[in-house]
Amino acid sequence: MNIKEMMQLLDIKDVSTARQKKNGTVEWELPIKTEWSKRKIRVASFASGYVRCQLSDAYCSYQLNKRCQSEPQYFKLSNGDYRKFETRSCVLIPNEQDRLEYLISYCLKNYYINQANMIENGEFIPKWKYENMKNRFESTAMELSDTKCGALDNLSVIVNNERYKII
């Protein structure tokens, strides 16, 4: 299966702007919303070799590239001593095809499979259970509205970020 078919299968959409395309950047939007801000997750592939998460619950974008330990560097201090300095740097992916393959595998592991595990652990409500709960709530609301109690005239309830007004 090629990259384009995998993107279609996972419902990942290209949302790159004209300026991003001109600079060699491709930005993708996943069909998965973040836990806190409820915005769709966006990831991007840059011509420089970086892969980043552009939009999530984090304050700013962050790198998704693998990291490696750099070679130690030694600096001479003013008193004649030497200090060893090591950093962790990102492993750049120079080929666009490889970046997209890495991006797909990262998203599958960290977003799609992770979300499925959350559903299994009971942290999310499956769609069928949500629909069933919604239908039961609506039927109960209709029964309550038939009573015509003055206190229930302006009653509304929020279930999973959707407001339901009891008529």
Accessible surface in RSA format (square Angstrom, percent):
REM  Atomic radii and reference values for relative SASA: ProtOr
REM  Chains: A
REM  Algorithm: Lee & Richards
REM  Probe-radius: 1.40
REM  Slices: 20
REM RES _ NUM      All-atoms   Total-Side   Main-Chain    Non-polar    All polar
REM                ABS   REL    ABS   REL    ABS   REL    ABS   REL    ABS   REL
RES MET A   1   156.85  81.2  78.80  52.2  78.05 185.8  83.87  71.3  72.98  96.7
RES ASN A   2    84.85  58.5  74.13  71.6  10.73  25.8  38.76  93.3  46.09  44.6
RES ILE A   3    19.64  11.2  19.06  14.2   0.58   1.4  19.06  13.7   0.58   1.6
RES LYS A   4   147.55  72.0 141.52  86.8   6.02  14.3  88.33  79.5  59.22  63.1
RES GLU A   5    88.51  50.8  84.78  64.1   3.73   8.9  29.69  57.4  58.83  48.0
RES MET A   6    54.09  28.0  53.84  35.6   0.25   0.6  41.82  35.6  12.27  16.3
RES MET A   7     7.19   3.7   7.19   4.8   0.00   0.0   7.19   6.1   0.00   0.0
RES GLN A   8   124.17  69.4 101.91  74.5  22.27  53.0  43.15  91.8  81.03  61.5
RES LEU A   9   130.43  72.6 100.77  72.1  29.66  74.6 108.24  76.0  22.19  59.7
RES LEU A  10    26.14  14.6  21.63  15.5   4.51  11.3  24.90  17.5   1.24   3.3
RES ASP A  11    67.55  47.3  63.80  63.5   3.75   8.9  23.72  55.8  43.83  43.7
RES ILE A  12    13.47   7.7   3.20   2.4  10.27  24.8   3.20   2.3  10.27  27.9
RES LYS A  13   106.54  52.0 102.57  62.9   3.97   9.4  87.81  79.0  18.73  20.0
RES ASP A  14    72.12  50.5  42.94  42.7  29.17  69.0  20.67  48.6  51.45  51.3
RES VAL A  15    42.44  27.9  25.13  22.8  17.31  41.7  33.38  29.0   9.06  24.6
RES SER A  16    17.87  15.1   0.18   0.2  17.69  40.8   0.04   0.1  17.83  25.0
RES THR A  17    77.99  55.5  71.04  72.0   6.94  16.5  73.93  99.3   4.06   6.1
RES ALA A  18    86.60  79.6  69.45 107.2  17.14  39.0  74.02 104.2  12.58  33.3
RES ARG A  19   185.29  77.8 178.98  91.2   6.30  15.0  62.56  85.5 122.73  74.4
RES GLN A  20    37.78  21.1  36.71  26.8   1.07   2.5  18.04  38.4  19.74  15.0
RES LYS A  21   123.72  60.4 104.24  64.0  19.48  46.4  55.95  50.4  67.77  72.2
RES LYS A  22   178.96  87.3 142.04  87.2  36.92  87.9  96.60  86.9  82.36  87.7
RES ASN A  23    91.96  63.4  67.67  65.4  24.30  58.5  23.18  55.8  68.79  66.5
RES GLY A  24    30.53  37.6   0.00   N/A  30.53  37.6  26.76  73.4   3.77   8.4
RES THR A  25    10.08   7.2   9.91  10.0   0.17   0.4   1.71   2.3   8.36  12.6
RES VAL A  26    33.98  22.4  33.98  30.8   0.00   0.0  33.98  29.5   0.00   0.0
RES GLU A  27    13.28   7.6  13.28  10.0   0.00   0.0   0.02   0.0  13.26  10.8
RES TRP A  28    30.85  12.4  30.85  14.9   0.00   0.0  30.85  16.4   0.00   0.0
RES GLU A  29    32.45  18.6  31.00  23.5   1.45   3.4   0.83   1.6  31.62  25.8
RES LEU A  30     0.49   0.3   0.06   0.0   0.43   1.1   0.28   0.2   0.21   0.6
RES PRO A  31    49.92  36.4  25.70  23.4  24.21  88.0  27.82  23.0  22.10 137.4
RES ILE A  32    23.99  13.7  20.75  15.5   3.24   7.8  23.99  17.3   0.00   0.0
RES LYS A  33   116.11  56.6 102.32  62.8  13.79  32.8  47.63  42.9  68.48  72.9
RES THR A  34     8.37   6.0   3.20   3.2   5.17  12.3   6.64   8.9   1.73   2.6
RES GLU A  35    80.55  46.2  71.01  53.7   9.54  22.7  21.32  41.2  59.23  48.4
RES TRP A  36   196.37  78.8 172.50  83.5  23.87  56.0 152.16  81.1  44.21  71.7
RES SER A  37    48.20  40.7  21.80  29.1  26.39  60.8  31.96  68.0  16.24  22.8
RES LYS A  38    97.89  47.8  86.72  53.2  11.17  26.6  60.61  54.6  37.28  39.7
RES ARG A  39   112.76  47.3 107.75  54.9   5.01  11.9  53.64  73.3  59.12  35.8
RES LYS A  40    77.42  37.8  72.64  44.6   4.79  11.4  30.10  27.1  47.33  50.4
RES ILE A  41     6.24   3.5   6.24   4.6   0.00   0.0   6.24   4.5   0.00   0.0
RES ARG A  42    71.02  29.8  71.02  36.2   0.00   0.0   2.83   3.9  68.20  41.3
RES VAL A  43     0.85   0.6   0.85   0.8   0.00   0.0   0.85   0.7   0.00   0.0
RES ALA A  44     0.00   0.0   0.00   0.0   0.00   0.0   0.00   0.0   0.00   0.0
RES SER A  45     0.00   0.0   0.00   0.0   0.00   0.0   0.00   0.0   0.00   0.0
RES PHE A  46    47.13  23.6  47.13  29.2   0.00   0.0  47.13  28.6   0.00   0.0
RES ALA A  47    60.69  55.8  38.51  59.4  22.18  50.5  39.38  55.5  21.31  56.4
RES SER A  48    71.72  60.6  44.74  59.7  26.98  62.1  52.30 111.4  19.42  27.2
RES GLY A  49     0.02   0.0   0.00   N/A   0.02   0.0   0.02   0.1   0.00   0.0
RES TYR A  50    63.68  29.7  63.68  36.2   0.00   0.0  25.21  18.9  38.47  47.4
RES VAL A  51     0.00   0.0   0.00   0.0   0.00   0.0   0.00   0.0   0.00   0.0
RES ARG A  52    62.56  26.3  62.56  31.9   0.00   0.0   5.05   6.9  57.51  34.9
RES CYS A  53     0.86   0.6   0.09   0.1   0.76   1.8   0.00   0.0   0.86   0.9
RES GLN A  54    53.70  30.0  34.57  25.3  19.13  45.6   5.86  12.5  47.84  36.3
RES LEU A  55    50.45  28.1  48.92  35.0   1.53   3.9  50.24  35.3   0.21   0.6
RES SER A  56    14.34  12.1  10.74  14.3   3.59   8.3   7.81  16.6   6.53   9.1
RES ASP A  57    60.41  42.3  28.47  28.3  31.94  75.5  25.12  59.1  35.29  35.2
RES ALA A  58    48.90  45.0  25.24  38.9  23.67  53.8  35.93  50.6  12.98  34.4
RES TYR A  59   222.90 104.1 184.57 105.0  38.32  99.7 144.73 108.8  78.16  96.4
RES CYS A  60    87.31  66.0  73.94  82.5  13.37  31.4  37.85  95.9  49.45  53.3
RES SER A  61    41.41  35.0  26.33  35.1  15.08  34.7   7.30  15.5  34.11  47.8
RES TYR A  62    82.92  38.7  79.09  45.0   3.83  10.0  64.99  48.8  17.94  22.1
RES GLN A  63    57.56  32.2  36.84  26.9  20.72  49.3   5.58  11.9  51.97  39.4
RES LEU A  64     7.36   4.1   0.69   0.5   6.67  16.8   3.92   2.8   3.44   9.3
RES ASN A  65     9.33   6.4   0.00   0.0   9.33  22.5   0.00   0.0   9.33   9.0
RES LYS A  66   139.38  68.0 131.10  80.4   8.27  19.7  81.15  73.0  58.22  62.0
RES ARG A  67   117.94  49.5  88.71  45.2  29.23  69.6  20.69  28.3  97.26  58.9
RES CYS A  68    57.88  43.8  50.55  56.4   7.33  17.2  33.02  83.7  24.85  26.8
RES GLN A  69   105.45  59.0  78.16  57.1  27.28  65.0  47.45 101.0  58.00  44.0
RES SER A  70    31.51  26.6  20.29  27.1  11.22  25.9  25.22  53.7   6.30   8.8
RES GLU A  71   143.25  82.2 137.92 104.3   5.32  12.7  63.27 122.4  79.98  65.3
RES PRO A  72    52.17  38.0  36.90  33.6  15.26  55.5  36.90  30.5  15.26  94.9
RES GLN A  73    98.79  55.2  94.63  69.2   4.17   9.9  29.34  62.4  69.46  52.7
RES TYR A  74   135.07  63.1 106.18  60.4  28.89  75.2  78.80  59.2  56.27  69.4
RES PHE A  75   104.55  52.3 102.40  63.4   2.15   5.6 104.55  63.4   0.00   0.0
RES LYS A  76   138.65  67.6 107.10  65.7  31.55  75.1  53.56  48.2  85.09  90.6
RES LEU A  77    65.67  36.6  58.64  41.9   7.04  17.7  61.95  43.5   3.72  10.0
RES SER A  78   131.70 111.3  81.47 108.7  50.23 115.7  60.80 129.5  70.89  99.3
RES ASN A  79   110.62  76.3  71.11  68.7  39.51  95.1  45.37 109.2  65.25  63.1
RES GLY A  80    35.78  44.1   0.00   N/A  35.78  44.1  20.93  57.4  14.85  33.3
RES ASP A  81    71.31  49.9  66.94  66.6   4.36  10.3  11.89  28.0  59.42  59.3
RES TYR A  82   133.73  62.4 112.27  63.9  21.46  55.8  80.71  60.7  53.02  65.4
RES ARG A  83   137.78  57.9 136.63  69.6   1.15   2.7  45.64  62.4  92.15  55.8
RES LYS A  84   123.51  60.3  90.93  55.8  32.58  77.6  41.98  37.8  81.53  86.8
RES PHE A  85   102.27  51.2  99.85  61.8   2.42   6.3 101.64  61.6   0.63   1.8
RES GLU A  86    74.13  42.6  48.53  36.7  25.60  61.0   9.00  17.4  65.13  53.2
RES THR A  87    55.87  39.7  49.47  50.2   6.40  15.2  42.60  57.2  13.26  20.1
RES ARG A  88   144.01  60.5 123.44  62.9  20.57  49.0  43.94  60.1 100.06  60.6
RES SER A  89    48.81  41.2  44.96  60.0   3.85   8.9  36.74  78.2  12.07  16.9
RES CYS A  90    20.57  15.6   3.87   4.3  16.70  39.2   1.59   4.0  18.98  20.5
RES VAL A  91    69.06  45.4  64.13  58.1   4.93  11.9  68.40  59.4   0.66   1.8
RES LEU A  92    84.14  46.9  68.10  48.7  16.04  40.3  68.10  47.8  16.04  43.2
RES ILE A  93    26.99  15.4  26.01  19.4   0.98   2.4  26.99  19.4   0.00   0.0
RES PRO A  94   117.17  85.4  93.53  85.3  23.65  86.0  98.45  81.3  18.73 116.4
RES ASN A  95    76.85  53.0  69.38  67.0   7.47  18.0  22.92  55.2  53.93  52.1
RES GLU A  96    59.53  34.2  55.97  42.3   3.57   8.5  51.40  99.4   8.13   6.6
RES GLN A  97    91.04  50.9  88.26  64.5   2.78   6.6  29.42  62.6  61.62  46.7
RES ASP A  98    66.09  46.3  62.60  62.3   3.50   8.3  14.39  33.9  51.70  51.6
RES ARG A  99     7.95   3.3   7.95   4.1   0.00   0.0   0.00   0.0   7.95   4.8
RES LEU A 100    22.14  12.3  22.14  15.8   0.00   0.0  22.14  15.6   0.00   0.0
RES GLU A 101    87.03  50.0  80.49  60.9   6.54  15.6  28.92  55.9  58.12  47.5
RES TYR A 102    41.77  19.5  36.54  20.8   5.22  13.6  34.26  25.7   7.50   9.2
RES LEU A 103     2.72   1.5   2.72   1.9   0.00   0.0   2.72   1.9   0.00   0.0
RES ILE A 104     3.03   1.7   2.53   1.9   0.50   1.2   3.03   2.2   0.00   0.0
RES SER A 105    61.48  52.0  55.38  73.9   6.10  14.1  45.88  97.7  15.60  21.9
RES TYR A 106    54.06  25.2  49.22  28.0   4.84  12.6  28.84  21.7  25.22  31.1
RES CYS A 107     0.35   0.3   0.35   0.4   0.00   0.0   0.00   0.0   0.35   0.4
RES LEU A 108    56.90  31.7  56.90  40.7   0.00   0.0  56.90  40.0   0.00   0.0
RES LYS A 109   143.95  70.2 136.99  84.1   6.96  16.6  85.09  76.6  58.86  62.7
RES ASN A 110    44.45  30.7  38.16  36.9   6.29  15.2   8.42  20.3  36.03  34.8
RES TYR A 111    22.25  10.4  22.21  12.6   0.04   0.1  21.19  15.9   1.06   1.3
RES TYR A 112    44.06  20.6  36.42  20.7   7.64  19.9  38.24  28.7   5.83   7.2
RES ILE A 113    96.71  55.0  95.29  71.0   1.42   3.4  96.71  69.6   0.00   0.0
RES ASN A 114    65.44  45.1  63.63  61.5   1.81   4.4   8.77  21.1  56.67  54.8
RES GLN A 115    40.22  22.5  40.19  29.4   0.03   0.1  15.32  32.6  24.91  18.9
RES ALA A 116    56.19  51.7  47.82  73.8   8.37  19.0  50.62  71.3   5.57  14.7
RES ASN A 117    74.54  51.4  73.98  71.5   0.56   1.3  16.50  39.7  58.04  56.1
RES MET A 118    40.59  21.0  40.51  26.8   0.07   0.2  38.94  33.1   1.65   2.2
RES ILE A 119    77.04  43.8  70.11  52.2   6.93  16.7  70.11  50.5   6.93  18.8
RES GLU A 120   148.65  85.3 115.24  87.2  33.40  79.5  43.55  84.2 105.09  85.8
RES ASN A 121   106.92  73.7  71.63  69.2  35.29  85.0  20.60  49.6  86.32  83.4
RES GLY A 122    60.42  74.5   0.00   N/A  60.42  74.5  29.98  82.3  30.44  68.2
RES GLU A 123   112.38  64.5  78.22  59.2  34.15  81.3  39.95  77.3  72.43  59.1
RES PHE A 124    67.34  33.7  60.77  37.6   6.57  17.1  64.13  38.9   3.21   9.2
RES ILE A 125    80.37  45.7  57.61  42.9  22.77  54.9  58.47  42.1  21.90  59.4
RES PRO A 126    33.19  24.2  29.69  27.1   3.50  12.7  33.19  27.4   0.00   0.0
RES LYS A 127   159.93  78.0 147.95  90.8  11.99  28.5  95.23  85.7  64.70  68.9
RES TRP A 128   172.65  69.3 161.72  78.3  10.93  25.7 150.96  80.5  21.69  35.2
RES LYS A 129   108.50  52.9 108.07  66.3   0.43   1.0  52.09  46.9  56.41  60.1
RES TYR A 130    30.24  14.1  30.24  17.2   0.00   0.0  29.80  22.4   0.44   0.5
RES GLU A 131    64.05  36.8  64.05  48.5   0.00   0.0  30.34  58.7  33.71  27.5
RES ASN A 132    72.16  49.8  67.98  65.7   4.18  10.1  14.05  33.8  58.11  56.2
RES MET A 133    63.77  33.0  63.54  42.1   0.22   0.5  27.05  23.0  36.71  48.6
RES LYS A 134    48.75  23.8  48.38  29.7   0.37   0.9  11.86  10.7  36.89  39.3
RES ASN A 135    86.38  59.6  80.44  77.7   5.94  14.3  25.14  60.5  61.24  59.2
RES ARG A 136   151.06  63.4 149.15  76.0   1.91   4.6  68.22  93.2  82.84  50.2
RES PHE A 137    41.47  20.7  36.25  22.5   5.22  13.6  41.03  24.9   0.44   1.3
RES GLU A 138    68.93  39.6  67.44  51.0   1.49   3.6  28.69  55.5  40.24  32.9
RES SER A 139    58.09  49.1  50.90  67.9   7.19  16.6  43.36  92.3  14.73  20.6
RES THR A 140    68.17  48.5  67.90  68.8   0.28   0.7  45.00  60.4  23.17  35.0
RES ALA A 141     9.99   9.2   8.64  13.3   1.35   3.1   9.63  13.6   0.36   1.0
RES MET A 142   114.65  59.4 114.65  75.9   0.00   0.0  98.70  83.9  15.95  21.1
RES GLU A 143   116.13  66.7 109.48  82.8   6.65  15.8  41.90  81.0  74.23  60.6
RES LEU A 144    68.08  37.9  67.55  48.3   0.53   1.3  67.74  47.6   0.34   0.9
RES SER A 145    15.35  13.0   8.40  11.2   6.95  16.0   7.76  16.5   7.60  10.6
RES ASP A 146   111.80  78.3  88.10  87.7  23.71  56.1  29.45  69.3  82.35  82.1
RES THR A 147    80.04  56.9  50.42  51.1  29.61  70.6  58.91  79.1  21.12  31.9
RES LYS A 148   161.28  78.7 135.71  83.3  25.56  60.9  92.66  83.4  68.61  73.1
RES CYS A 149    60.16  45.5  53.19  59.3   6.97  16.4  16.28  41.2  43.88  47.3
RES GLY A 150    60.74  74.9   0.00   N/A  60.74  74.9  34.12  93.6  26.62  59.6
RES ALA A 151    98.18  90.3  59.98  92.6  38.20  86.9  72.42 102.0  25.76  68.2
RES LEU A 152    42.83  23.9  39.93  28.6   2.90   7.3  40.16  28.2   2.66   7.2
RES ASP A 153    86.51  60.6  71.23  70.9  15.29  36.1  26.82  63.1  59.69  59.5
RES ASN A 154   130.17  89.8 106.28 102.7  23.89  57.5  31.14  74.9  99.03  95.7
RES LEU A 155    64.34  35.8  60.60  43.4   3.74   9.4  64.07  45.0   0.27   0.7
RES SER A 156    37.87  32.0  18.45  24.6  19.42  44.7   5.22  11.1  32.64  45.7
RES VAL A 157    51.27  33.7  47.14  42.7   4.13  10.0  51.27  44.5   0.00   0.0
RES ILE A 158   101.33  57.7  74.89  55.8  26.44  63.7  74.89  53.9  26.44  71.8
RES VAL A 159    25.91  17.1  22.45  20.3   3.46   8.3  25.91  22.5   0.00   0.0
RES ASN A 160    74.78  51.6  46.54  45.0  28.24  68.0  24.65  59.3  50.14  48.5
RES ASN A 161   115.51  79.7  84.06  81.2  31.45  75.7  27.88  67.1  87.62  84.7
RES GLU A 162    74.53  42.8  70.60  53.4   3.93   9.4  31.41  60.7  43.12  35.2
RES ARG A 163   159.62  67.0 128.76  65.6  30.86  73.5  53.64  73.3 105.98  64.2
RES TYR A 164    28.62  13.4  25.70  14.6   2.93   7.6  28.62  21.5   0.00   0.0
RES LYS A 165   126.66  61.8 107.05  65.7  19.61  46.7  68.23  61.4  58.43  62.2
RES ILE A 166     4.11   2.3   3.79   2.8   0.31   0.8   4.08   2.9   0.03   0.1
RES ILE A 167   147.51  83.9 124.40  92.7  23.12  55.7 143.67 103.5   3.84  10.4
END  Absolute sums over single chains surface
CHAIN  1 A    12011.8      10014.0       1997.8       6592.1       5419.8
END  Absolute sums over all chains
TOTAL         12011.8      10014.0       1997.8       6592.1       5419.8
